[in-house]
Amino acid sequence: MTSASTEQVSPKTLRKVIVAAGIGNFVEWFDFAVYGFLATTIAQQFFPSGDASAALLKTFAVFAVAFAFRPLGGIFFGMLGDRIGRKRTLAMTILLMAGATTLIGLLPTYAAIGVMAPILLSLIRCAQGFSAGGEYAGACAYLMEHAPSDKRAWYGSFIPVSTFSAFAAAAVVAYALEASLSAEAMGSWGWRLPFLIAAPLGLVGLYLRWKLDETPAFQAVTQEDAVAHSPLKETLRNHGAAICCLGAFVSLTALSFYMFTTYFATYLQVAGGLSRATALLVSLIALLFAAAICPLAGLYSDRVGRRITVMTACALLIVVVYPSFLMASSGSFTASIVGVMLLAIGAVLCGVVTAALLSETFPTRTRYTASAITYNMAYTIFGGTAPLVATWLISTTGSNLSPAFYLIAVALLALAGGLALPETSRISLHDVTTPEKRVGVGMPAS
């Protein structure tokens, strides 16, 4: 092994890596979150209809369609990241996302150009989904490949911190607009402002990422002339079982994340009868709580290992999801906060251990490709559809609590998939061996 793979990364460098990975991820998810928080306003601007529920369903359908492009983006940027490196690839993802989001803020509405408005919105959302497909797994790999093996989950927890902080910032902006603008002003121009913020934020993220070096692990693979020539083919040939098992667990991460961060703001209004501003305030409090406990979840995972963290997260969500939805639908401000926080704890545990597992499950040669495929397939099937499925379940069953049972079913699937994976909390990420010699599903980590 080369010195690049074995040298200890300095704490100063690690702090810079955390900031660069975190701020880029923040920009990506701020852009994505704004759409979810302004769903009801966007529905009025792009899908005018006498039926408010139908317009909201169409808005969430566009939200889900964007996720169909995430696996494509994951494959494209994953292969690129395994060929040319993590640093340059992550610079591309943030540029594309920031540019697409800025365009949403400039879009004419249905009243101005008719049916072309929702068509253009859908196309831009697809571009957002494509870029997001290469962001999260790449940011995790970039950070994990710098971190010491005994503290990977703790260092990795700052990626979820940036994600929850992005949603919190989006909630703050949305809440401030709702509280300070009239309904007419909000519909006319206010909704555009959060999307236009993407341009300067994207430039800041690009600058910070470009200033840093490539990861020691990828440098080692490059120096050993072991860069994968066909990372997608190698991934599918050697890691199909691991992708399926990890993907099953990530499905719960995706569902709990979007139930908590995006859908609950709408659920508190529809099922709980809270005003839009109050619902956003509840979401903001819960998001700040989630960001604060991410490092604690990382410490827990590093101490007990990944498998026990997986079991804890699944069991916790199964136990708390029903009372969480029950309290959130009560119409009480205090009960709603407690209910959302209960769901947040399980979502945080899932998110933190997922950040570690995405990098630990796969070898350096194909880490970006394999983790991006796994993450984005799960998020497409279970994350992007979460608001749509939850809205449909309530509409079909007539029960505001039906989404809770859906989450419980997915948690059982996630538990089975997660426990089929080996314990990887101490495995080296600086390998230059071929994938088949590394860790297999059901095998102990070496």
Order of alpha helices (4+ residues) and beta strands (2+ residues): alpha-alpha-alpha-alpha-alpha-alpha-alpha-alpha-alpha-alpha-alpha-alpha-alpha-alpha-alpha-alpha-alpha-alpha-alpha-alpha-alpha-alpha-alpha-alpha
